[in-house]
Every structure is written in structure tokens, then in C-alpha cells.
Amino acid sequence: MILLAHAGHWLVSIAEFLPVLLFVAWLGWITLREKRRGREAAEE
């Protein structure tokens, strides 16, 4: 039988992991933006 932690445990885990997730998302956004800018500059 699978036991699930109560909401308090999930909220603490999410609160600890959220800054990491946001940082990775920000890095991905910056990388994609720079790649697009590079392609646009090469086309001009």
C-alpha cells in the first residue's frame, strides 16, 4: 500500500524546490532568448 505524506510535507518540499525550479527556468529562458537574438542577427 502506498502511503502519501500529508499536505504539510508537500508544501515544505515545494517551498524548498521552487527556487531551484525558478532558477533553472530562468536559465532556460535566457538561453533561448540569446539563441533567438543570435539567429536574428545572423539573418540581417
Residue frames as qw, qx, qy, qz and C-alpha x, y, z in Angstrom:
[[0.000, 0.889, 0.458, 0.000, 0.00, 0.00, 0.00],
 [0.413, 0.402, -0.017, 0.817, 1.34, 3.42, -0.95],
 [0.320, -0.735, -0.423, 0.422, 1.40, 5.97, 1.83],
 [0.306, 0.680, 0.146, 0.650, 1.29, 9.65, 0.93],
 [0.320, -0.149, -0.405, 0.844, 2.62, 12.42, 3.11],
 [0.038, 0.800, 0.544, -0.250, 0.16, 14.99, 4.31],
 [0.349, 0.872, 0.197, 0.283, -0.10, 18.43, 2.68],
 [0.349, -0.907, 0.202, 0.119, 2.38, 19.99, 5.12],
 [0.683, -0.295, 0.516, 0.424, 5.19, 17.78, 3.88],
 [0.561, 0.531, 0.473, 0.422, 4.33, 18.51, 0.25],
 [0.061, 0.984, 0.116, 0.124, 4.22, 22.26, 0.86],
 [0.480, -0.759, 0.350, 0.266, 7.60, 22.24, 2.58],
 [0.689, -0.009, 0.564, 0.454, 9.12, 20.20, -0.24],
 [0.414, 0.743, 0.389, 0.354, 7.68, 22.50, -2.88],
 [0.154, -0.987, 0.030, 0.023, 8.83, 25.59, -0.98],
 [0.572, -0.569, 0.460, 0.371, 12.37, 24.21, -0.84],
 [0.606, 0.137, 0.628, 0.468, 12.43, 23.14, -4.50],
 [0.325, 0.870, 0.369, -0.027, 10.66, 26.16, -6.01],
 [0.071, -0.892, 0.276, 0.351, 13.71, 28.50, -6.03],
 [0.437, -0.275, 0.752, 0.410, 15.74, 25.82, -7.82],
 [0.463, 0.510, 0.704, 0.174, 12.97, 25.29, -10.37],
 [0.182, 0.952, 0.171, -0.177, 12.62, 29.04, -10.94],
 [0.244, -0.730, 0.477, 0.424, 16.39, 29.42, -11.41],
 [0.462, -0.002, 0.800, 0.383, 16.52, 26.60, -13.97],
 [0.374, 0.736, 0.561, 0.055, 13.52, 28.07, -15.81],
 [0.008, 0.945, -0.076, -0.317, 15.22, 31.49, -15.84],
 [0.347, -0.480, 0.657, 0.467, 18.42, 30.00, -17.26],
 [0.463, 0.324, 0.777, 0.277, 16.41, 28.23, -19.96],
 [0.246, 0.896, 0.351, -0.116, 14.57, 31.45, -20.83],
 [0.123, -0.848, 0.317, 0.406, 17.83, 33.43, -21.08],
 [0.439, -0.218, 0.764, 0.420, 19.44, 30.73, -23.23],
 [0.429, 0.551, 0.691, 0.187, 16.52, 30.58, -25.66],
 [0.121, 0.953, 0.155, -0.232, 16.36, 34.36, -25.85],
 [0.230, -0.702, 0.494, 0.458, 20.07, 34.60, -26.68],
 [0.468, 0.063, 0.797, 0.375, 19.78, 31.89, -29.34],
 [0.348, 0.772, 0.531, 0.032, 16.90, 33.76, -30.98],
 [0.017, -0.939, 0.107, 0.328, 18.85, 37.00, -30.92],
 [0.391, -0.439, 0.664, 0.462, 21.83, 35.25, -32.48],
 [0.459, 0.366, 0.756, 0.290, 19.69, 33.85, -35.30],
 [0.220, 0.913, 0.331, -0.095, 18.08, 37.23, -35.96],
 [0.169, -0.833, 0.327, 0.413, 21.48, 38.95, -36.06],
 [0.451, -0.184, 0.755, 0.439, 22.81, 36.32, -38.49],
 [0.426, 0.594, 0.664, 0.157, 19.83, 36.80, -40.84],
 [0.109, 0.957, 0.133, -0.232, 20.36, 40.57, -41.07]]
